[in-house]
């Protein structure tokens, strides 16, 4: 199996410029047994990726993943252990980077009747110190959701609201305040409109006057194309705008 991603971007801030990025992944090996999966892949970056997964083998609701990457040219080796634990109304995850630190990042979410409470933390084993932590509360139903989060060691606060108006229209808004920065509150408003079963358009604007527009379409099975533009509405006559396109092939 192959995964192929083609992306081009352009920016007027420094004159005409185009960046062309191609990513190709070739799946070398895939072995599957009930609850056990082994996958190996080779990328165009000359990296050998391997992943070994155990699903519901160690304990009910627990999925363990061991992911490694090896660069033959530099002999660099990386290894990560990921744990996912799911139970009714509870979901916890733990991510361990075995070669850097080691470090651990854990998060957990508890939910009941639409109400959610979650927290996350990072820990550096070598330094024996908590590197970051955050918390969130929210409420969600199929038609809308609302959440309040405190990130960056409980110093950056945000409130977000999402509303699915109907099957074609979605809207959302977000306000952010950095208690250690300026007293200004950042605002964002966004909307998504599904034009037909294969395409949709999105728009977003923030309090700094940056407006973004995007269009995405499924050309055929496994082929997606999109185009986007970002405009600084306060500097329309200046070279401060960006435009980009992307094509994604999968299957």
Helices and strands as residue ranges (DSSP letters): E 2-11, E 18-33, E 36-43, E 48-55, E 62-71, E 76-87, E 90-97, E 103-112, E 115-124, E 129-140, E 144-151, E 156-164, E 169-178, E 185-196, E 199-206, E 210-220, E 223-232, E 242-249
